[in-house]
Amino acid sequence: MQSQEEQSSACACTVCDLLKNSFRSRDFTIKKVIVENGRHIPKLSISLKVKNCVRKFNNQMYMINDWLAGCSSAQRVYCWACLLFSNDKNVWNTYGYNDLSNVHKAVKKHSLSESYLQAVISEKTFGKARIDYMLSDQKRVRDNQHNQLVKRNREIMKRYIDTVCYLAKTEQAFRGHDEATSSVNKGNYVEFIDVLSKYDGQLRGFLDNATTFSGLSNLIQNDLIESVSYVMLDEIKKEIQHAKFISVMLDEATDITNLCQLSYVFRYSLDNKVYERFLGFENVSQDRTAEALYTFVTNFMQKYECDSQIVAQTYDGAGAAAAAAAAAVMAGELNGLQSRVKGKYPTALFIHCFAHRLNLVLSQAMAKISKFKVNDHEKTSESVSHSLELCIKNS
């Protein structure tokens, strides 16, 4: 005798198919077809011998109970709505029912069960308006209130983003030394928001009622700066991809903590206008060799997808403290960064930084002319400035 699983695989009826692959696992289009086609109601030959008589399944039960579905292979009846939409497993959507001695009581009991009623509602409203919206005015009100809250919060965030953009555009510091409530100066960001709230009732109401989120903390400020930066870099990337010619500019500087940062800038022409876009800093303290810098350049060229557009490269070429070493790394003709970049991008013409050229001319000129030399204990800002002025006039 075949098991129910073997019978299901051998039978092509909808009930067997649903037992094998659940309704909820299917694509919406397929679900819609199954619901529209309706239940499977084959003629069944279920029989049960009781004392001296034999009871047989009456196919008229399909008409009396419009939720019954049958499987000719398993010779059992199922609940069509539960097969499709019920989350609770029961005999009517798993094994099927074939006990004719109690069939009328079982049918009546199931038709009054909670799982059946929920399944019927899901079947009747499938692909239509959600029943929870039609049945619950309170939920609809809650959802409307939530949407209004979201709309208000978005308006508040616009104020914060505009403040971030304003401070960044005017190159002002965000933070203050003392941001306590009693502080006279809580920093430009917080103070600007406070001034704005005096003339913006919506913002004032938000700040007065804020409990867990006010949008004024240093972490939120950093998140907003990062978000604005991400959007700007994404727009710059789009501009770069539309530009025909790109030049890359790098400059290396060491701060007071001996952290070496490499700034990188793209210069390009778009719509007959020239743009210079600063893209950020990169920490290169661990490795400042030509090979490491070359890897960095090629990586961000690939990131911005402009390998085929580069026509020029320029670097500082010299620093105030180590001119010769920096020049060898950044602009060396044989193993320097510029020669490696040009090896990968033949059209990338190297141009030395003119500001550093002037710096080298002035420093070397002052070193060669005795009149411009002074002892260390006699150096003053006035003498250095005067020497520079003379050197420029003579050049």
Order of alpha helices (4+ residues) and beta strands (2+ residues): alpha-alpha-alpha-beta-beta-alpha-beta-beta-alpha-alpha-alpha-alpha-alpha-alpha-alpha-alpha-beta-beta-beta-alpha-beta-alpha-alpha-beta-alpha-alpha
